[in-house]
Amino acid sequence: MPLEDQILQAIKAAMPADAEILVVPGIESLRVGVSWKLNDDPERPNKMSKTISICVSHEAAQDFASASAANQGAAYSRVLAFLSAKLAQFDPKHNAPRYESPPVEQWVINSAVVLG
């Protein structure tokens, strides 16, 4: 499975089932935007959560790709644990007006996360 797919699989596993996930490949990193409908405002039924911008550094992606199959499995588990812990502390609610984009919170997956 390609590296991007493996990382996306971990992100999808950690996020709410109804999350919208947008991949933005870049030169220095892979960026993934995640948000979902809040369903907390009857006047704004389509109000989206704060956006989580997940940045996977180029170095972390290379470390993941160059690991053995067993080490990739362990790295996948560490990435999943990192994302799950961040999500547990994340408050998706916000008070941005309907004509403004929701706030963005950035999470970085670097080599320390991948290698443990």
C-alpha positions as CSV (number, residue, x, y, z in Angstrom):
1,M,0.0,0.0,0.0
2,P,1.4,3.4,-0.9
3,L,2.7,5.6,2.0
4,E,0.0,8.3,1.6
5,D,-2.7,5.6,1.8
6,Q,-1.2,4.2,5.0
7,I,-1.1,7.6,6.6
8,L,-4.6,8.4,5.5
9,Q,-5.8,5.1,6.8
10,A,-4.5,6.0,10.3
11,I,-6.1,9.5,10.1
12,K,-9.5,8.0,9.0
13,A,-9.3,5.4,11.8
14,A,-8.7,8.1,14.4
15,M,-11.2,10.7,13.2
16,P,-15.0,10.7,13.6
17,A,-16.8,8.5,11.0
18,D,-18.5,11.5,9.4
19,A,-15.3,13.6,9.0
20,E,-14.5,15.2,5.7
21,I,-10.9,14.6,4.8
22,L,-9.0,16.6,2.2
23,V,-5.5,15.7,1.1
24,V,-3.1,18.5,0.0
25,P,0.2,17.1,-1.2
26,G,3.1,19.4,-0.9
27,I,6.8,19.6,-1.6
28,E,8.0,19.5,2.0
29,S,5.1,17.7,3.6
30,L,1.7,16.0,3.2
31,R,-1.1,18.1,4.6
32,V,-4.5,16.6,5.4
33,G,-7.5,18.8,6.4
34,V,-10.2,17.3,8.6
35,S,-13.5,18.7,9.7
36,W,-17.1,17.5,10.3
37,K,-20.6,18.9,10.8
38,L,-21.1,20.0,14.4
39,N,-24.9,19.8,14.5
40,D,-24.9,22.1,17.5
41,D,-26.7,25.2,16.1
42,P,-30.2,24.8,14.7
43,E,-29.8,28.1,12.8
44,R,-26.6,26.7,11.1
45,P,-27.3,23.0,10.3
46,N,-24.2,22.8,8.1
47,K,-21.8,24.5,10.5
48,M,-18.5,22.7,10.3
49,S,-16.1,22.0,13.2
50,K,-12.7,23.7,13.6
51,T,-10.5,22.4,10.9
52,I,-7.6,20.1,11.9
53,S,-4.6,20.6,9.6
54,I,-2.4,17.5,9.9
55,C,1.1,18.0,8.6
56,V,3.2,14.9,7.9
57,S,6.7,16.1,7.6
58,H,8.8,14.9,4.6
59,E,11.3,13.3,7.0
60,A,8.6,11.4,8.9
61,A,7.1,10.1,5.7
62,Q,10.6,8.9,4.6
63,D,11.2,7.3,8.0
64,F,7.9,5.5,7.7
65,A,8.5,4.4,4.1
66,S,12.0,3.1,4.8
67,A,11.0,1.0,7.9
68,S,10.6,-2.7,7.7
69,A,7.1,-4.2,7.6
70,A,7.1,-4.9,11.3
71,N,8.4,-1.4,12.1
72,Q,5.8,0.1,9.8
73,G,3.1,-1.6,11.8
74,A,4.5,-0.2,15.0
75,A,4.8,3.3,13.4
76,Y,1.2,3.1,12.3
77,S,0.2,2.3,15.9
78,R,2.2,5.2,17.2
79,V,0.6,7.6,14.6
80,L,-2.9,6.3,15.5
81,A,-2.2,6.7,19.2
82,F,-0.9,10.3,18.6
83,L,-4.0,11.3,16.6
84,S,-6.4,9.6,19.1
85,A,-4.7,11.5,22.0
86,K,-4.9,14.8,20.2
87,L,-8.5,14.3,19.2
88,A,-9.4,13.4,22.8
89,Q,-8.2,16.9,23.8
90,F,-9.6,18.7,20.8
91,D,-12.7,20.9,21.1
92,P,-14.2,21.1,17.6
93,K,-16.7,23.9,18.6
94,H,-16.2,27.5,17.7
95,N,-18.1,30.8,17.5
96,A,-16.8,32.0,14.1
97,P,-19.6,33.8,12.2
98,R,-21.1,32.0,9.2
99,Y,-19.3,34.3,6.7
100,E,-15.9,33.4,8.1
101,S,-13.9,30.1,7.8
102,P,-13.7,28.0,10.9
103,P,-10.5,28.3,13.0
104,V,-7.7,25.9,12.1
105,E,-5.6,23.9,14.5
106,Q,-2.4,22.4,13.2
107,W,-1.1,19.0,14.3
108,V,2.4,17.8,13.2
109,I,3.4,14.2,12.6
110,N,7.2,14.3,12.7
111,S,9.8,11.6,13.0
112,A,9.5,11.6,16.8
113,V,5.9,10.4,16.4
114,V,6.7,7.8,13.7
115,L,9.8,6.4,15.4
116,G,8.6,6.7,18.9
